[in-house]
Amino acid sequence: MRLFHRTSLYPDLVLQEADAFFGALGLGVVTTEARRRVYRGPLGTLSLAVKMEGGHYTFVEAHTDQVGESRLDKNVKKYFVRLHRAADPRHAIEAAY
Protein backbone atom coordinates (compact mmCIF):
# COMPACT_ATOMS: atom_id res chain seq x y z
CA MET A 1 0.00 0.00 0.00
CA ARG A 2 1.24 3.50 -0.77
CA LEU A 3 0.50 6.37 1.64
CA PHE A 4 1.65 10.00 1.71
CA HIS A 5 1.61 13.04 3.98
CA ARG A 6 2.66 16.68 3.66
CA THR A 7 4.12 18.50 6.64
CA SER A 8 5.92 21.72 7.46
CA LEU A 9 8.65 19.87 9.39
CA TYR A 10 12.17 19.65 7.99
CA PRO A 11 13.15 16.34 6.34
CA ASP A 12 15.81 15.57 8.96
CA LEU A 13 13.26 15.85 11.75
CA VAL A 14 10.78 13.69 9.81
CA LEU A 15 13.38 10.93 9.47
CA GLN A 16 14.42 11.29 13.11
CA GLU A 17 10.78 10.81 14.17
CA ALA A 18 10.50 7.82 11.83
CA ASP A 19 13.57 6.13 13.30
CA ALA A 20 12.17 6.51 16.83
CA PHE A 21 8.58 5.51 15.94
CA PHE A 22 9.28 2.48 13.75
CA GLY A 23 12.19 1.37 15.91
CA ALA A 24 9.78 1.14 18.86
CA LEU A 25 7.57 -1.16 16.74
CA GLY A 26 10.44 -3.59 16.24
CA LEU A 27 11.28 -2.56 12.70
CA GLY A 28 14.98 -2.35 12.00
CA VAL A 29 16.62 0.01 9.53
CA VAL A 30 17.81 -1.95 6.50
CA THR A 31 18.84 0.92 4.20
CA THR A 32 19.83 4.44 5.17
CA GLU A 33 20.21 7.02 2.44
CA ALA A 34 20.09 10.82 2.50
CA ARG A 35 16.29 11.13 2.50
CA ARG A 36 15.18 7.53 2.32
CA ARG A 37 14.80 4.69 4.79
CA VAL A 38 13.81 1.05 4.46
CA TYR A 39 12.56 -0.67 7.61
CA ARG A 40 11.97 -4.40 7.99
CA GLY A 41 10.51 -6.43 10.83
CA PRO A 42 7.74 -8.77 11.91
CA LEU A 43 5.03 -6.42 10.55
CA GLY A 44 6.55 -6.32 7.05
CA THR A 45 8.76 -4.01 4.99
CA LEU A 46 8.33 -0.24 4.82
CA SER A 47 10.05 2.12 2.40
CA LEU A 48 9.95 5.78 3.47
CA ALA A 49 10.98 8.63 1.16
CA VAL A 50 11.14 12.31 2.13
CA LYS A 51 11.54 15.26 -0.24
CA MET A 52 11.09 19.02 -0.15
CA GLU A 53 8.06 20.22 -2.06
CA GLY A 54 6.99 23.75 -2.90
CA GLY A 55 9.68 25.39 -0.77
CA HIS A 56 8.07 25.09 2.66
CA TYR A 57 6.47 21.63 2.62
CA THR A 58 8.02 18.24 3.10
CA PHE A 59 6.42 15.38 1.18
CA VAL A 60 6.57 12.03 3.00
CA GLU A 61 5.77 8.91 0.99
CA ALA A 62 5.46 5.48 2.58
CA HIS A 63 5.21 2.23 0.67
CA THR A 64 4.55 -1.07 2.44
CA ASP A 65 4.74 -4.60 1.07
CA GLN A 66 1.38 -5.47 2.65
CA VAL A 67 -1.92 -6.04 0.85
CA GLY A 68 -4.97 -4.07 2.01
CA GLU A 69 -4.85 -2.21 5.29
CA SER A 70 -2.48 -4.18 7.50
CA ARG A 71 -1.14 -3.40 10.98
CA LEU A 72 1.89 -1.81 9.35
CA ASP A 73 -0.32 0.49 7.26
CA LYS A 74 -2.27 1.53 10.35
CA ASN A 75 0.98 2.31 12.14
CA VAL A 76 2.15 4.43 9.20
CA LYS A 77 -1.05 6.46 9.61
CA LYS A 78 -0.32 6.81 13.35
CA TYR A 79 3.16 8.04 12.42
CA PHE A 80 1.59 10.69 10.16
CA VAL A 81 -0.58 11.84 13.11
CA ARG A 82 2.60 12.04 15.20
CA LEU A 83 4.16 14.26 12.53
CA HIS A 84 1.05 16.44 12.52
CA ARG A 85 1.26 16.86 16.29
CA ALA A 86 4.98 17.62 16.10
CA ALA A 87 4.28 20.39 13.57
CA ASP A 88 1.41 21.82 15.64
CA PRO A 89 1.46 20.69 19.32
CA ARG A 90 -1.77 22.58 20.06
CA HIS A 91 -3.75 20.49 17.58
CA ALA A 92 -6.26 18.11 19.14
CA ILE A 93 -7.57 15.15 17.17
CA GLU A 94 -11.36 15.08 17.36
CA ALA A 95 -13.94 12.69 15.98
CA ALA A 96 -16.01 14.11 13.13
CA TYR A 97 -19.56 12.83 13.27
Secondary structure, DSSP 8 states (H G I E B T S, - for coil): -EEEEEESS-HHHHHHHHHHHHHHTT-EEEEEETTEEEEEETTEEEEEEEEEETTTEEEEEEEES-SSS-HHHHHHHHHHHHHHHHH-TT-------
